[in-house]
Amino acid sequence: MKRLVLFVLSSMIIGFGNAVAQTESTFEGESTSTVTSMQKMTSAVKTKNILAKMILKSVMKKVENNGLYTGTYESTSIVKGNKTKTYMPYNNSYMITEKNGDKMTVITYYPDIKKGYYTVNDQSAAQQQLELMRKGEVEKTGETMVILGRKCDVYKVKYEMKQDTAGTVSTTNLHNEFAICQDPSLPEADKEIVPGVKGMPLKFINNTVSQTTNEMLNFDVQIYIATVVKDIKARKVDDEEVSVPKDIKLVDADRNPKAMLKIIEEEQKYLKKNNKWVEKKPDEIKIYDNLNEDWEY
């Protein structure tokens, strides 16, 4: 039962971090963005076995109370070749993505506790998600906005993903909004992020609802993330800037999701003990909480 919960949660943590296929970047430097995040998890135990129900409820309560953040913060990403390193100040963590052939490695580590975890993903899965997006609804709204002094056109993309793994069925709906700028002076302006549209997104909003069900458990995740680029700076990046420090101990999250969750929990305990975990509910955020709802932006 605990393995089921760990499998579901680790799959979601890993999956949401890799929703878009990664490619080697021709840009070298750093960018700063303002990020607004709201995340919520809910669960319902379906089994009638009293002991199993007690264990599952205990595990899910622990899961739902950890790993979720609501608030606004500034994040910095450093890019060099096939590696990107992003800093998340709300939990003092770093995420490194590196593409090697058909594989992409994602590493998350916490310098406070000198621990982290990694996962190796098949790029074909990310490519399949990109193809699903291509089949989704793409709408050029006619709206424009100015970001970094540049005009952006607004696009909205809706699509659905379904997965069935060993009787655990997941249905995920994604509603994305992009402010795309086609200014050729911007890095990656010649790439296609929105299907059929080339340009760099200077603003991105993601509304995701995922429902996972098993014969014992229903598990729902709601995520809202809004990112607005505040600064882009081209510069030479040293290899050390996009690497994991030598004193960080990493575990394989694919093989040991339980160890990954322990590391996340240990970091949060450290932050809360030292009064460094601060949440503030952002204003004017709409979270879609019904997969059957006809969503409107």
C-alpha positions as CSV (number, residue, x, y, z in Angstrom):
1,M,0.0,0.0,0.0
2,K,2.8,2.4,0.9
3,R,4.5,1.4,-2.3
4,L,1.4,2.4,-4.3
5,V,1.4,5.8,-2.8
6,L,5.1,6.3,-3.3
7,F,4.9,5.2,-6.9
8,V,2.0,7.6,-7.6
9,L,3.6,10.6,-5.9
10,S,7.1,10.0,-7.3
11,S,5.7,9.6,-10.8
12,M,3.9,12.9,-10.5
13,I,6.8,14.8,-9.1
14,I,9.1,13.5,-11.8
15,G,6.5,13.8,-14.6
16,F,5.4,17.4,-14.0
17,G,9.0,18.4,-14.0
18,N,9.5,17.1,-17.6
19,A,6.3,18.0,-19.4
20,V,8.1,19.5,-22.4
21,A,10.9,17.8,-24.3
22,Q,14.3,19.3,-23.7
23,T,16.8,20.2,-26.5
24,E,20.3,21.5,-26.5
25,S,20.3,25.3,-26.2
26,T,22.3,27.6,-28.4
27,F,22.0,30.2,-25.7
28,E,24.6,30.5,-22.9
29,G,23.9,32.7,-19.9
30,E,21.2,33.2,-17.3
31,S,17.6,34.4,-17.0
32,T,15.5,35.5,-14.0
33,S,11.8,34.9,-13.7
34,T,9.0,35.7,-11.3
35,V,7.2,32.5,-10.5
36,T,3.8,32.1,-8.8
37,S,3.0,28.6,-7.5
38,M,-0.1,27.0,-6.0
39,Q,-0.3,23.3,-5.5
40,K,-2.9,21.1,-3.8
41,M,-3.3,17.3,-3.3
42,T,-6.4,15.5,-2.1
43,S,-7.1,11.8,-1.7
44,A,-9.9,9.3,-1.0
45,V,-9.3,5.8,0.3
46,K,-11.6,3.3,-1.5
47,T,-10.6,0.0,0.2
48,K,-13.0,-1.4,2.8
49,N,-10.2,-3.2,4.6
50,I,-10.1,-1.4,8.0
51,L,-6.3,-1.9,8.6
52,A,-5.5,-1.0,5.0
53,K,-7.7,2.1,5.2
54,M,-5.9,3.3,8.4
55,I,-2.5,2.8,6.9
56,L,-3.4,4.5,3.6
57,K,-5.0,7.5,5.4
58,S,-1.9,7.9,7.6
59,V,0.4,7.8,4.6
60,M,-1.7,10.2,2.5
61,K,-2.0,12.7,5.3
62,K,1.8,12.8,5.5
63,V,2.1,13.2,1.7
64,E,-0.5,15.9,1.5
65,N,1.1,17.9,4.2
66,N,4.6,17.9,2.6
67,G,6.0,18.9,-0.7
68,L,3.5,21.5,-1.6
69,Y,4.2,25.2,-1.8
70,T,2.0,28.3,-2.4
71,G,3.5,31.7,-3.0
72,T,5.5,33.9,-5.4
73,Y,9.3,33.9,-5.7
74,E,12.1,34.8,-8.1
75,S,13.9,32.0,-9.8
76,T,17.2,32.0,-11.7
77,S,18.2,29.6,-14.5
78,I,21.7,29.1,-15.9
79,V,22.0,27.5,-19.3
80,K,25.0,26.0,-21.0
81,G,24.7,23.6,-23.9
82,N,22.6,20.6,-22.9
83,K,22.4,21.6,-19.2
84,T,20.1,23.9,-17.3
85,K,20.4,24.6,-13.6
86,T,17.5,26.4,-11.9
87,Y,17.4,27.8,-8.4
88,M,14.2,27.7,-6.3
89,P,14.6,30.0,-3.3
90,Y,11.4,29.0,-1.5
91,N,13.0,25.7,-0.5
92,N,16.6,26.5,-1.3
93,S,16.9,23.8,-3.9
94,Y,18.5,23.4,-7.3
95,M,17.3,21.4,-10.3
96,I,19.6,20.4,-13.1
97,T,18.4,18.9,-16.4
98,E,20.8,17.3,-18.8
99,K,20.0,15.7,-22.1
100,N,22.3,12.9,-23.4
101,G,21.0,11.4,-26.6
102,D,17.5,9.9,-26.0
103,K,17.9,10.2,-22.2
104,M,17.4,13.2,-19.9
105,T,18.7,13.2,-16.4
106,V,16.9,15.5,-13.8
107,I,18.7,16.2,-10.5
108,T,17.3,18.0,-7.5
109,Y,19.5,18.8,-4.6
110,Y,19.4,20.7,-1.3
111,P,22.6,22.4,-0.1
112,D,21.2,22.8,3.4
113,I,21.2,19.1,4.1
114,K,23.7,18.2,1.3
115,K,21.4,15.6,-0.2
116,G,19.4,15.2,-3.4
117,Y,17.9,12.7,-5.8
118,Y,17.9,12.1,-9.6
119,T,15.9,10.4,-12.2
120,V,16.7,9.3,-15.8
121,N,13.9,9.8,-18.3
122,D,13.4,8.5,-21.8
123,Q,13.0,11.5,-24.1
124,S,10.5,9.6,-26.1
125,A,8.0,10.0,-23.3
126,A,8.4,13.8,-23.3
127,Q,8.2,13.7,-27.1
128,Q,4.9,11.9,-26.9
129,Q,3.6,14.5,-24.6
130,L,4.7,17.2,-27.0
131,E,2.9,15.3,-29.8
132,L,-0.3,15.2,-27.6
133,M,0.0,19.0,-27.2
134,R,0.2,19.3,-31.0
135,K,-3.1,17.5,-31.3
136,G,-4.6,19.7,-28.7
137,E,-6.5,22.9,-29.1
138,V,-4.2,25.8,-30.0
139,E,-5.9,29.3,-30.0
140,K,-4.3,32.6,-30.9
141,T,-6.4,34.9,-28.7
142,G,-5.7,38.2,-30.5
143,E,-4.4,39.6,-27.2
144,T,-1.0,41.1,-26.9
145,M,1.2,42.1,-24.0
146,V,4.6,43.9,-23.6
147,I,7.3,42.1,-21.6
148,L,10.9,43.2,-21.4
149,G,9.8,46.0,-23.8
150,R,8.9,43.5,-26.5
151,K,5.5,42.7,-28.0
152,C,4.1,39.2,-27.3
153,D,1.2,37.4,-28.8
154,V,-1.0,35.3,-26.5
155,Y,-1.7,31.7,-27.3
156,K,-3.7,29.1,-25.3
157,V,-3.2,25.3,-25.6
158,K,-5.4,22.6,-24.1
159,Y,-4.7,18.9,-24.1
160,E,-5.2,15.7,-22.2
161,M,-2.9,12.8,-21.2
162,K,-3.9,9.3,-20.1
163,Q,-1.8,6.5,-18.6
164,D,-2.5,3.1,-17.3
165,T,0.4,1.4,-15.4
166,A,-0.2,-1.8,-13.6
167,G,-3.8,-0.9,-12.8
168,T,-3.0,2.6,-11.7
169,V,-4.9,4.9,-14.1
170,S,-4.0,8.6,-14.5
171,T,-5.9,11.3,-16.4
172,T,-4.3,14.7,-16.7
173,N,-5.8,17.8,-18.2
174,L,-3.4,20.7,-19.0
175,H,-4.5,24.3,-19.9
176,N,-1.5,26.4,-20.8
177,E,-1.2,30.1,-21.8
178,F,1.9,31.4,-23.5
179,A,2.9,35.0,-24.3
180,I,5.2,34.4,-27.3
181,C,7.7,36.9,-28.6
182,Q,9.2,36.5,-32.1
183,D,12.0,39.1,-31.7
184,P,15.0,37.4,-33.4
185,S,17.3,39.0,-30.8
186,L,15.9,36.7,-28.1
187,P,17.5,33.3,-27.4
188,E,15.7,30.3,-28.9
189,A,13.4,32.7,-30.9
190,D,13.6,30.3,-33.8
191,K,12.2,27.3,-31.9
192,E,8.7,26.0,-31.7
193,I,7.3,25.9,-28.2
194,V,3.6,26.2,-29.0
195,P,2.7,23.8,-31.9
196,G,3.0,25.7,-35.2
197,V,4.3,28.8,-33.5
198,K,8.0,29.9,-33.4
199,G,9.2,32.3,-30.7
200,M,10.3,32.6,-27.1
201,P,7.7,32.5,-24.3
202,L,8.2,35.4,-22.0
203,K,5.2,34.5,-19.9
204,F,3.8,31.0,-19.3
205,I,0.8,29.9,-17.2
206,N,0.1,26.2,-16.5
207,N,-3.1,24.9,-15.0
208,T,-2.9,21.2,-14.4
209,V,-5.3,18.7,-12.9
210,S,-4.4,15.1,-12.6
211,Q,-6.6,12.3,-11.3
212,T,-5.0,9.0,-10.4
213,T,-7.1,6.0,-9.4
214,N,-6.3,2.5,-8.2
215,E,-8.6,-0.2,-6.7
216,M,-7.5,1.1,-3.2
217,L,-7.1,4.9,-3.7
218,N,-8.0,8.0,-5.6
219,F,-5.3,10.6,-5.7
220,D,-5.9,14.1,-7.2
221,V,-3.2,16.8,-7.8
222,Q,-3.9,20.4,-8.8
223,I,-1.1,22.6,-9.9
224,Y,-1.0,26.3,-11.0
225,I,2.3,27.8,-12.1
226,A,2.8,31.2,-13.7
227,T,6.2,32.4,-14.9
228,V,7.1,35.8,-16.2
229,V,10.7,36.5,-17.5
230,K,12.2,39.5,-15.8
231,D,15.7,39.5,-17.2
232,I,17.8,37.6,-19.8
233,K,21.6,38.0,-19.8
234,A,24.0,36.3,-22.2
235,R,27.4,35.4,-20.6
236,K,30.0,32.8,-20.4
237,V,29.1,30.0,-18.0
238,D,31.7,27.8,-16.3
239,D,31.0,24.1,-16.1
240,E,30.9,24.2,-12.3
241,E,27.9,26.6,-12.4
242,V,25.7,23.9,-13.9
243,S,27.1,20.9,-12.0
244,V,26.3,19.3,-8.6
245,P,28.7,20.2,-5.8
246,K,30.9,17.3,-4.8
247,D,29.6,17.2,-1.2
248,I,26.1,16.4,-2.2
249,K,24.9,12.8,-1.7
250,L,22.4,11.7,-4.4
251,V,19.9,8.8,-4.5
252,D,18.3,7.2,-7.5
253,A,14.6,8.2,-7.3
254,D,13.6,5.7,-9.9
255,R,14.8,2.8,-7.8
256,N,14.1,4.3,-4.4
257,P,11.2,6.8,-4.4
258,K,10.8,6.3,-0.6
259,A,14.3,7.8,-0.1
260,M,13.4,10.7,-2.4
261,L,10.4,11.5,-0.2
262,K,12.5,11.3,2.9
263,I,14.9,13.8,1.5
264,I,12.1,16.2,0.6
265,E,10.6,15.8,4.1
266,E,14.0,16.3,5.8
267,E,14.6,19.6,3.9
268,Q,11.2,20.9,4.8
269,K,11.8,20.1,8.5
270,Y,15.1,22.0,8.3
271,L,13.5,25.0,6.7
272,K,10.5,25.1,9.2
273,K,12.8,24.6,12.2
274,N,15.0,27.5,11.0
275,N,11.9,29.7,10.1
276,K,12.9,29.7,6.4
277,W,9.7,28.2,5.1
278,V,7.3,31.1,4.2
279,E,4.1,30.8,2.3
280,K,1.7,33.5,1.1
281,K,-1.3,32.8,-0.9
282,P,-1.1,34.7,-4.2
283,D,-4.1,36.9,-5.4
284,E,-6.3,36.2,-8.4
285,I,-5.5,32.6,-9.1
286,K,-8.0,30.2,-10.5
287,I,-7.3,26.5,-10.0
288,Y,-9.4,24.1,-12.0
289,D,-10.7,21.3,-9.8
290,N,-13.0,19.3,-11.9
291,L,-11.8,17.2,-14.8
292,N,-15.3,17.2,-16.4
293,E,-15.6,21.0,-16.2
294,D,-15.7,22.9,-19.5
295,W,-12.8,25.1,-18.5
296,E,-12.7,28.8,-19.5
297,Y,-9.7,31.0,-19.1
